[in-house]
Structures are given as C-alpha cells and as structure tokens.
Amino acid sequence: MDWLKNNCRLSGFVLKVIAVICMTIDHIGYCLDIFDVGGGSLSTLIYIFRLIGRFAMPLFCFLVVEGALHTHNTGLYIAKLGIVGAVVLAGQLICEYVIGTPFAMGNIFIDLILGVLFVYLIRLKNKKLRWLVILPIAYAILSFVVSTIEYSSAGTLGLTILWMPYFIRTQYGFYSLLIMVGFYLAYRIADFYYKNNPIMEESVTTKLNNEGEWVDVDDIREVPIEETRRSSDYRAVVNISAACIFIVATLLQWIVGWGVGAGDYLNSSFQNWALLASVLILFYSGKRGYDNKGLNYGFYAYYPLHLVILYAFFILLV
C-alpha cells in the first residue's frame, strides 16, 4: 500500500493518450479485418492490433467516471459526448444507407453517456429521483439482449431486430456500463473505509510537538473525508478497489456471455485481455495532468475524424 501510494504518478492526460493510441491501433486492426486486406495473410497482425486495443475501452470508461465525478456542469459534459456520438452515428448511417458498406463497430459514446448519466443520477439528493438510474442500466441490458438474440440466431433464423439497429445500441452491451458502475463504487468503498478508519494527522507514539513534548491523543486531529479524498492513501484505495471491481466485472461478463451462448458475440475470452488495463488504473494519480482547452476538444474531434480517415483510406485501398 505504501509503495503504491508513492508511485501513483499516471495523470488523466497520460491515461487518455494511452487510450487514444490503443484505440487507433485497434481500429486499424478492425479495418484490416472487415476489408479483408491481405486475404487472411495478416491475421496474426490483426489479432495483435486488436489485443492492444483492449486497453482503450476500460481506460475511457475510467476517465469518463472521473470526469463525471469532478465536472462542474454535467449537462455540458453529456452534451460534448453527445455531439461526438451524433457525428459518429451520422457517419454510420451514411456508410449503411448511402455507401452500402456498413461500419458496424458500434458507437462507444452511447456507452459513455449512459455511464455519466448513471453517476449523475445516483448522486442526486432526491432519493426518489435516484431510481432513474434504472433507465441507463435497462438500456445497456436491452442492447445486450438484442445483440445476443441476433448473434444466437445468425445460423438458424437470421434475425435482424430493426426497431433497435446496431448504431443506437451500446457497443459493449452491458459490460461497459457495468465497469463504469464499478469505478463509481470504488469511490464509495474508499469513503466507507475512511469514514470508519479516519486518518490521523500525527503519530501518537513517535511525534513530538514544537515544545518537545509527546503529543497527547486528544491533540490529534482526524482528517475529514473531504480532505482525505485528496490524499495519496485515499487515491491508492480507490485505485485498488477500481482494479479489483474491473477484474470481477470482466469475469462476470465472460460467464454471462458463455452462459447465454453469446461468447463469440461478446468476444469474451478476447476481451479478457482488457484486464491488463487494471495495472494502469492502479497507478493513476487522481490528477488531470497537462490541461489545454484546445487539446481537450481535439481529443473529442479525433474520434470521428480518425474513423473517417481510416474508412476512406481502406475504401480506396480495396
């Protein structure tokens, strides 16, 4: 614990850069696959690219929960995610109905928006309104059920559920929301722990006051939870809790996926490589890091922009 809290040095900016790089590599691998570049000779390369890409989703989900917890304007935060998600949706519609070459990799921004909504709703002061958290949870589960039915019937009935097409579903079924709920719960676990085990400002047995007298227990101040949240001890507990919950959630989706016969649809065994992202989460510092408004908007713009470039490039290539 002491070693970990002294080495939590990865800022949010660093995690975001890692996630963007991994995402780009993943999408290159995806395009190589769906456009059948190399006629199967690049299968090993594609597999490696997509393995690297498994880091991206959990890191983005982790950072979105961080953003939802610390933003001063949840509505604006959701709006920014929504705008990018709408651009991606428009691109998918053009690919599907105009160009005729579907780009059916999903829209991760639907997942992320549901995660922000969950965090916002669960923290409402009105306890009755908190029950609205059922809505994002239900949407994620419905997306999973619809995609599972389509996949499971592919070889028999060949069902396509038109009332909920792929481009308005979550990209990862219920899994992405599940881990975002888990990342939020990591903070609640840390709060519970420190409310019951408050940090002492000084050590009773080893610290002397300015007069050279032993500090009396009554003079030791318990650090309030608001201040504790800024400490390295608290950050370490959050990171450990988040990593553990992420591992449990990943194993759970693997079990559910194979249990309902949708293991291949969920790429469950393949997605388990995402567990390695928990190592990065363990070393998160809790700090934003390098902050530039233009660059932040650039990250939002990069997602649809790189998809357009990749799609256009591979269309021309083949």
Wavefront OBJ file of the C-alpha trace (Angstrom):
o trace
v 0.000 0.000 0.000
v 2.757 2.472 0.945
v 4.712 1.582 -2.184
v 1.629 2.002 -4.373
v 0.554 5.362 -2.936
v 4.076 6.707 -3.507
v 4.026 5.605 -7.138
v 0.592 6.778 -8.318
v 2.040 9.044 -10.989
v -0.036 8.476 -14.112
v -2.179 11.550 -14.729
v -5.506 11.574 -16.507
v -3.808 13.112 -19.541
v -1.311 10.247 -19.773
v -4.073 7.632 -19.476
v -6.059 9.442 -22.177
v -3.081 9.472 -24.565
v -2.506 5.747 -23.950
v -6.205 5.040 -24.550
v -6.251 7.041 -27.805
v -3.142 5.285 -29.157
v -4.520 1.840 -28.262
v -7.907 2.735 -29.770
v -6.312 3.842 -33.047
v -4.286 0.639 -33.319
v -7.436 -1.369 -32.570
v -9.421 0.396 -35.291
v -6.648 -0.163 -37.821
v -6.807 -3.855 -36.996
v -10.594 -3.784 -37.303
v -10.408 -2.184 -40.759
v -7.761 -4.658 -41.910
v -10.167 -7.398 -40.871
v -13.507 -6.185 -42.275
v -11.949 -5.086 -45.577
v -10.069 -8.400 -45.753
v -6.738 -6.777 -46.518
v -4.165 -9.436 -47.357
v -6.776 -12.149 -47.807
v -6.099 -13.679 -44.407
v -2.322 -13.415 -44.501
v -2.417 -10.604 -41.919
v -4.493 -12.500 -39.358
v -1.701 -12.562 -36.766
v -1.050 -8.840 -37.152
v -4.774 -8.104 -36.896
v -5.023 -10.179 -33.737
v -2.109 -8.304 -32.136
v -3.550 -4.921 -33.101
v -6.914 -5.829 -31.609
v -5.306 -7.155 -28.433
v -3.567 -3.816 -27.945
v -6.929 -2.160 -28.479
v -8.414 -3.937 -25.450
v -6.759 -1.314 -23.236
v -8.787 1.530 -24.722
v -12.366 0.918 -23.587
v -11.717 0.373 -19.840
v -9.420 3.421 -19.733
v -12.013 5.612 -21.460
v -14.706 4.338 -19.086
v -12.465 5.029 -16.095
v -11.699 8.565 -17.281
v -15.359 9.286 -18.023
v -16.333 8.326 -14.475
v -13.540 10.594 -13.211
v -14.904 13.380 -15.377
v -18.485 12.794 -14.237
v -17.434 12.945 -10.588
v -15.403 16.127 -10.937
v -17.213 18.149 -13.602
v -18.964 21.366 -12.566
v -21.510 21.041 -15.364
v -22.820 17.541 -16.039
v -25.169 18.798 -18.756
v -22.295 20.314 -20.727
v -20.225 17.168 -20.245
v -23.023 14.988 -21.622
v -23.574 17.456 -24.468
v -19.937 17.190 -25.595
v -20.123 13.404 -25.536
v -23.481 13.557 -27.300
v -22.217 15.770 -30.124
v -19.363 13.394 -30.917
v -21.708 10.423 -30.604
v -24.132 12.085 -33.048
v -21.328 12.668 -35.558
v -20.331 9.005 -35.317
v -23.983 7.989 -35.726
v -24.311 10.177 -38.828
v -21.217 8.536 -40.289
v -22.599 5.069 -39.617
v -25.903 5.967 -41.284
v -24.050 7.236 -44.371
v -21.958 4.059 -44.513
v -25.039 1.874 -44.074
v -27.568 3.542 -46.384
v -25.559 5.687 -48.818
v -22.221 3.964 -49.408
v -23.581 0.482 -48.730
v -20.594 -0.690 -46.700
v -21.660 -0.895 -43.025
v -19.228 0.296 -40.379
v -20.834 -1.769 -37.639
v -18.214 -1.464 -34.926
v -20.659 0.296 -32.608
v -20.742 3.740 -31.016
v -18.815 3.830 -27.746
v -20.199 7.278 -26.960
v -23.602 5.730 -26.260
v -21.909 3.615 -23.588
v -20.054 6.601 -22.135
v -23.159 8.803 -21.984
v -25.026 6.083 -20.092
v -22.129 5.931 -17.621
v -22.217 9.689 -16.993
v -25.990 9.562 -16.579
v -25.649 6.788 -14.028
v -23.105 8.761 -11.969
v -25.236 11.905 -12.153
v -28.491 10.177 -11.206
v -27.083 8.064 -8.378
v -25.718 11.223 -6.710
v -28.981 13.186 -6.770
v -30.056 14.477 -3.367
v -33.644 13.484 -4.076
v -33.666 9.773 -3.232
v -36.814 9.147 -5.271
v -35.175 10.521 -8.416
v -32.191 8.251 -7.865
v -34.360 5.374 -9.035
v -33.958 6.812 -12.527
v -30.587 5.041 -12.628
v -32.693 2.082 -13.780
v -33.026 3.771 -17.186
v -29.358 3.705 -18.315
v -28.976 0.242 -16.803
v -32.069 -1.012 -18.657
v -30.842 0.471 -21.951
v -27.489 -1.271 -21.636
v -29.134 -4.602 -20.796
v -31.594 -4.209 -23.689
v -28.716 -3.554 -26.079
v -27.013 -6.706 -24.856
v -30.182 -8.811 -25.169
v -30.960 -7.571 -28.696
v -27.415 -8.176 -29.942
v -27.340 -11.598 -28.259
v -30.599 -12.642 -29.945
v -29.285 -11.535 -33.342
v -25.991 -13.338 -32.894
v -27.528 -16.529 -31.498
v -30.000 -16.741 -34.394
v -27.453 -15.946 -37.115
v -27.030 -19.560 -38.125
v -30.715 -20.524 -37.860
v -33.357 -17.785 -38.056
v -31.044 -14.999 -39.185
v -32.955 -12.394 -37.194
v -32.243 -8.690 -37.594
v -34.005 -6.581 -34.993
v -34.939 -3.453 -36.915
v -36.522 -1.499 -34.060
v -33.121 -1.276 -32.359
v -30.428 -1.253 -35.070
v -26.770 -1.680 -34.147
v -25.961 2.025 -34.415
v -28.211 3.013 -31.498
v -27.085 0.211 -29.184
v -24.232 0.252 -26.743
v -21.018 -1.026 -28.260
v -20.243 -3.381 -25.369
v -23.692 -4.499 -24.277
v -23.976 -4.210 -20.505
v -20.236 -4.690 -19.915
v -19.082 -1.085 -20.346
v -21.777 0.283 -18.033
v -21.055 -2.477 -15.537
v -17.432 -1.438 -15.181
v -18.356 2.272 -15.011
v -20.720 1.466 -12.149
v -17.824 -0.421 -10.590
v -15.439 2.529 -10.969
v -18.002 4.742 -9.243
v -18.414 2.201 -6.438
v -14.644 2.259 -5.916
v -15.041 5.789 -4.519
v -17.876 4.704 -2.250
v -15.718 1.858 -0.935
v -12.887 4.296 -0.165
v -15.313 6.719 1.523
v -16.723 3.924 3.673
v -13.238 2.741 4.600
v -12.005 6.153 5.713
v -15.189 7.123 7.486
v -14.658 4.077 9.668
v -10.856 4.379 9.770
v -10.086 8.112 9.700
v -6.500 9.177 9.009
v -4.692 10.770 11.944
v -2.742 13.920 11.314
v 0.148 12.895 13.605
v 1.532 9.633 15.015
v 0.819 9.137 18.731
v 3.913 7.135 19.544
v 6.652 8.869 17.576
v 5.757 12.551 17.078
v 6.706 15.423 19.351
v 5.114 18.857 19.337
v 7.039 22.124 18.903
v 7.806 22.253 22.632
v 9.419 18.841 22.582
v 6.534 17.225 24.453
v 4.867 13.986 23.457
v 1.645 14.611 21.554
v -1.449 13.688 23.563
v -4.155 11.667 21.835
v -6.652 14.496 22.335
v -4.460 16.805 20.266
v -4.510 14.552 17.222
v -6.972 15.678 14.571
v -8.936 13.258 12.453
v -8.756 14.279 8.808
v -12.289 14.842 7.399
v -13.388 12.808 4.387
v -13.262 15.876 2.095
v -9.574 16.328 2.834
v -8.915 12.595 2.841
v -10.075 12.397 -0.782
v -7.084 14.497 -1.756
v -4.593 12.208 -0.033
v -2.388 9.583 -1.672
v -3.741 6.957 0.764
v -7.293 7.547 -0.416
v -6.228 7.507 -4.062
v -4.492 4.169 -3.576
v -7.619 2.631 -2.020
v -9.768 3.925 -4.896
v -7.345 2.548 -7.488
v -7.105 -0.865 -5.840
v -10.889 -1.061 -5.469
v -11.417 0.014 -9.100
v -8.918 -2.544 -10.397
v -10.457 -5.368 -8.342
v -14.016 -4.478 -9.378
v -12.922 -4.265 -13.005
v -11.469 -7.770 -12.817
v -14.658 -9.144 -11.235
v -16.864 -7.357 -13.815
v -14.790 -8.723 -16.697
v -15.040 -12.271 -15.386
v -18.786 -11.760 -14.854
v -19.386 -10.699 -18.450
v -17.345 -13.700 -19.576
v -19.544 -16.029 -17.515
v -22.792 -14.382 -18.667
v -21.672 -14.329 -22.286
v -20.912 -18.027 -22.412
v -23.913 -18.820 -20.250
v -26.363 -17.370 -22.777
v -24.431 -18.718 -25.740
v -23.102 -15.334 -26.839
v -19.470 -15.835 -26.024
v -18.285 -15.171 -29.560
v -20.502 -12.099 -29.942
v -19.001 -10.583 -26.803
v -15.517 -11.783 -27.750
v -15.375 -12.742 -24.086
v -12.080 -14.609 -23.974
v -10.570 -11.999 -26.286
v -11.920 -9.106 -24.216
v -10.328 -10.560 -21.085
v -7.034 -9.097 -22.284
v -8.529 -5.784 -21.159
v -7.709 -6.905 -17.625
v -4.158 -5.689 -18.201
v -5.536 -2.131 -18.155
v -6.089 -2.586 -14.413
v -2.324 -2.187 -13.954
v -2.513 1.331 -15.407
v -5.521 2.150 -13.237
v -3.558 1.149 -10.139
v -1.005 3.886 -10.819
v -3.457 6.699 -11.576
v -2.541 9.828 -9.613
v -6.028 11.327 -9.451
v -4.706 14.459 -11.164
v -5.725 15.824 -14.536
v -2.159 16.424 -15.690
v -1.430 18.540 -18.747
v -4.509 20.642 -19.407
v -5.119 22.556 -22.605
v -8.630 23.516 -23.680
v -7.847 23.253 -27.382
v -6.229 19.858 -26.936
v -9.184 18.630 -24.901
v -11.558 19.496 -27.729
v -9.048 17.915 -30.089
v -9.453 14.601 -28.278
v -13.211 14.777 -28.872
v -12.733 15.633 -32.555
v -10.122 12.934 -33.051
v -12.559 10.055 -32.600
v -14.862 10.693 -35.589
v -12.022 12.215 -37.630
v -9.758 9.188 -37.432
v -12.674 6.888 -38.264
v -13.442 8.901 -41.414
v -9.791 8.829 -42.465
v -9.451 5.083 -41.844
v -12.704 4.241 -43.578
v -11.891 6.400 -46.620
v -8.365 5.002 -46.835
v -9.472 1.375 -46.787
v -12.350 2.028 -49.211
v -9.815 3.420 -51.685
v -7.331 0.642 -50.898
v -9.664 -2.189 -51.753
l 1 2 3 4 5 6 7 8 9 10 11 12 13 14 15 16 17 18 19 20 21 22 23 24 25 26 27 28 29 30 31 32 33 34 35 36 37 38 39 40 41 42 43 44 45 46 47 48 49 50 51 52 53 54 55 56 57 58 59 60 61 62 63 64 65 66 67 68 69 70 71 72 73 74 75 76 77 78 79 80 81 82 83 84 85 86 87 88 89 90 91 92 93 94 95 96 97 98 99 100 101 102 103 104 105 106 107 108 109 110 111 112 113 114 115 116 117 118 119 120 121 122 123 124 125 126 127 128 129 130 131 132 133 134 135 136 137 138 139 140 141 142 143 144 145 146 147 148 149 150 151 152 153 154 155 156 157 158 159 160 161 162 163 164 165 166 167 168 169 170 171 172 173 174 175 176 177 178 179 180 181 182 183 184 185 186 187 188 189 190 191 192 193 194 195 196 197 198 199 200 201 202 203 204 205 206 207 208 209 210 211 212 213 214 215 216 217 218 219 220 221 222 223 224 225 226 227 228 229 230 231 232 233 234 235 236 237 238 239 240 241 242 243 244 245 246 247 248 249 250 251 252 253 254 255 256 257 258 259 260 261 262 263 264 265 266 267 268 269 270 271 272 273 274 275 276 277 278 279 280 281 282 283 284 285 286 287 288 289 290 291 292 293 294 295 296 297 298 299 300 301 302 303 304 305 306 307 308 309 310 311 312 313 314 315 316 317 318
